[in-house]
Amino acid sequence: MLGKQAWRLSQSPSTLWSQLLKGLYFPQGDLWKANRGPRPSWGWQSVLVGRDAILPDLKWIVGDGKSIHIRQDHWLSQGSLGGPENRDDPHLVADLINQERKEWNEPMLNQLFE
């Protein structure tokens, strides 16, 4: 049940309770990267327990890739891509997709990753 509340919090950002918790506990980020904070309420701690319970089973839907960071987000089933990022490397998954044809840009993928 706590996992369901965490999911609702992430999927309904315009609700009053979502805006309240975001303003208090993760104003600059999102629920999936939020920390406990220095003085968490019992309700916030419960939401974090639910979030941590469902986190291993979540899967990304890439879509257009404009909200997924290539190296920071866990958007692949194997986890995140490690290693140092070069200055000219793309930052978003959208940069790896041919937006006109809606398919992966395979030459770029082969150039960047083994």
FENQUI-V496344 format. One record per pair of residues at least 12 apart in sequence whose C-alpha atoms are under 10 Angstrom apart, sorted by the first residue. I is the first residue (numbers start at 1). J is the second residue. If there is no record, write none. Layout:
BEGIN
i:j
I:J
I:J
END
This chain:
BEGIN
i:j
1:47
1:50
2:43
2:46
2:47
2:48
2:49
2:50
2:51
2:52
2:53
2:54
3:46
3:47
3:48
3:49
3:50
3:51
3:52
3:53
3:54
3:55
4:47
4:50
4:51
4:53
4:54
5:46
5:47
5:48
5:50
5:51
6:18
6:31
6:32
6:44
6:46
6:47
6:48
6:49
6:50
6:51
6:52
6:53
6:54
6:55
7:31
7:32
7:47
7:50
7:51
7:54
7:55
9:21
9:22
9:31
9:47
9:51
10:22
10:30
10:31
10:32
10:51
13:30
18:31
21:43
21:44
21:47
22:34
24:37
24:40
24:44
25:37
25:38
25:39
25:40
25:41
25:44
31:47
31:48
31:51
32:48
32:51
32:52
32:55
32:73
33:73
34:48
34:51
35:48
36:48
57:77
58:74
58:75
58:77
59:74
59:75
59:76
59:77
60:73
60:74
60:75
60:76
60:77
61:75
62:75
62:76
62:93
62:94
63:93
63:94
63:97
63:102
64:92
64:93
64:94
64:95
64:96
64:97
64:98
64:99
64:102
64:103
65:92
65:93
65:94
65:95
65:96
65:97
65:99
66:91
66:92
66:93
66:94
66:95
66:97
67:92
67:93
67:94
68:91
68:92
68:93
68:94
69:90
69:91
69:92
69:93
69:94
69:95
70:82
70:85
70:89
70:90
70:91
70:92
70:93
70:94
70:95
70:96
71:83
71:84
71:85
71:90
71:91
71:92
71:93
72:91
72:92
73:92
75:93
81:113
86:112
89:108
89:112
90:108
90:112
95:108
96:108
96:109
96:112
97:109
END
